[in-house]
Amino acid sequence: MEKLTIQEEEAMQAVWQFGAGFIKDFMELLHEPKPPYTTLASTVKNLERKGFLKSEKFANAYRYSAKVKEAEYKKRFMSGFVNDYFQNSYKELVAFFAKDNKISADELKEIINLIENPKD
């Protein structure tokens, strides 16, 4: 699975949030400044070509929905990120945020609790 551009990720976030919908539906969920309709339509077509979206024709429009689940994309993206920037060590990732005061001791305790008591 290839890494998406920022523009593609924003479009996918809208699709994941909205569910199956049309370009105009996704446009409403994008932050300002919103891209032109044609730019979003082109981005959505690229996402379909890359296998992230599927489409169904309704009259003269297409309704798009996600083929790739958000959790699946996040998992693959984070694995690549940790591999590229933290020598494939999640410990190094957490240590980085701890040293930079981006994560508190209470949050670390919550993480430890999640590790020790995973929910299936």
C-alpha positions as CSV (number, residue, x, y, z in Angstrom):
1,M,0.0,0.0,0.0
2,E,1.5,3.3,-1.0
3,K,1.7,6.4,1.1
4,L,-0.9,9.0,0.3
5,T,-0.2,12.7,-0.3
6,I,-1.5,15.2,2.2
7,Q,-4.3,16.1,-0.3
8,E,-5.2,12.4,-0.7
9,E,-5.2,11.8,3.1
10,E,-7.5,14.7,3.6
11,A,-9.9,13.3,1.0
12,M,-9.7,9.9,2.6
13,Q,-10.4,11.3,6.0
14,A,-13.6,12.9,4.6
15,V,-14.6,9.6,3.0
16,W,-14.0,7.6,6.2
17,Q,-15.9,10.2,8.2
18,F,-18.9,10.5,5.8
19,G,-19.1,6.9,4.5
20,A,-20.4,6.3,1.0
21,G,-21.1,9.6,-0.6
22,F,-20.6,11.9,-3.5
23,I,-17.9,14.5,-4.1
24,K,-20.1,17.3,-2.8
25,D,-20.6,15.4,0.4
26,F,-16.9,15.0,1.0
27,M,-16.3,18.7,0.1
28,E,-18.5,19.8,3.0
29,L,-16.2,18.0,5.5
30,L,-12.9,19.5,4.2
31,H,-11.3,22.3,6.2
32,E,-10.9,25.8,4.8
33,P,-9.5,26.7,2.4
34,K,-11.4,24.1,0.5
35,P,-9.9,22.9,-2.8
36,P,-11.9,23.5,-6.0
37,Y,-14.5,20.9,-6.7
38,T,-12.6,19.7,-9.8
39,T,-9.4,19.3,-7.7
40,L,-11.2,17.1,-5.1
41,A,-12.9,15.1,-8.0
42,S,-9.5,14.5,-9.5
43,T,-8.0,13.5,-6.1
44,V,-10.9,11.1,-5.5
45,K,-10.4,9.5,-9.0
46,N,-6.7,9.0,-8.1
47,L,-7.7,7.3,-4.9
48,E,-9.9,5.0,-6.8
49,R,-7.2,4.2,-9.3
50,K,-4.8,3.5,-6.4
51,G,-7.3,1.1,-4.9
52,F,-8.3,3.1,-1.9
53,L,-11.9,3.8,-3.1
54,K,-14.6,2.1,-5.1
55,S,-17.4,3.7,-7.0
56,E,-21.0,3.0,-8.0
57,K,-22.7,4.9,-10.8
58,F,-26.0,6.7,-9.9
59,A,-27.6,8.4,-12.9
60,N,-24.8,10.8,-14.0
61,A,-22.8,10.8,-10.8
62,Y,-20.6,8.4,-8.9
63,R,-20.9,7.5,-5.3
64,Y,-17.6,6.6,-3.6
65,S,-16.8,4.5,-0.6
66,A,-13.6,3.3,1.1
67,K,-12.0,0.0,0.0
68,V,-9.3,0.5,2.6
69,K,-10.3,0.8,6.2
70,E,-9.0,3.8,8.2
71,A,-7.5,1.5,10.9
72,E,-5.7,-0.6,8.2
73,Y,-4.1,2.5,6.6
74,K,-3.1,3.9,10.0
75,K,-1.5,0.6,10.9
76,R,0.6,0.4,7.7
77,F,1.5,4.1,7.7
78,M,2.6,4.0,11.4
79,S,4.7,0.8,10.8
80,G,6.5,2.6,7.9
81,F,6.9,5.8,10.0
82,V,8.4,3.9,12.9
83,N,10.6,1.9,10.6
84,D,11.9,5.0,8.8
85,Y,12.4,7.4,11.8
86,F,12.8,5.2,14.9
87,Q,14.8,2.2,13.7
88,N,11.6,0.1,13.8
89,S,11.4,0.6,17.6
90,Y,8.2,1.7,19.2
91,K,10.1,2.2,22.4
92,E,12.2,4.9,20.6
93,L,9.0,6.5,19.4
94,V,7.5,6.7,22.9
95,A,10.9,7.9,24.3
96,F,11.0,10.6,21.7
97,F,7.7,12.0,22.8
98,A,8.5,11.6,26.5
99,K,11.8,13.5,26.1
100,D,10.0,16.3,24.2
101,N,7.3,16.5,27.0
102,K,4.6,15.5,24.5
103,I,3.4,12.6,26.6
104,S,2.7,12.6,30.3
105,A,3.4,10.0,33.0
106,D,-0.3,9.4,33.3
107,E,-0.6,8.8,29.6
108,L,2.3,6.4,29.7
109,K,0.6,4.5,32.5
110,E,-2.5,4.3,30.3
111,I,-0.4,2.9,27.5
112,I,1.1,0.3,29.9
113,N,-2.4,-0.7,31.0
114,L,-3.5,-1.1,27.4
115,I,-0.5,-3.4,26.7
116,E,-1.0,-5.4,29.9
117,N,-4.8,-5.7,29.4
118,P,-5.5,-5.7,25.7
119,K,-9.1,-5.6,24.5
120,D,-9.7,-8.0,21.7
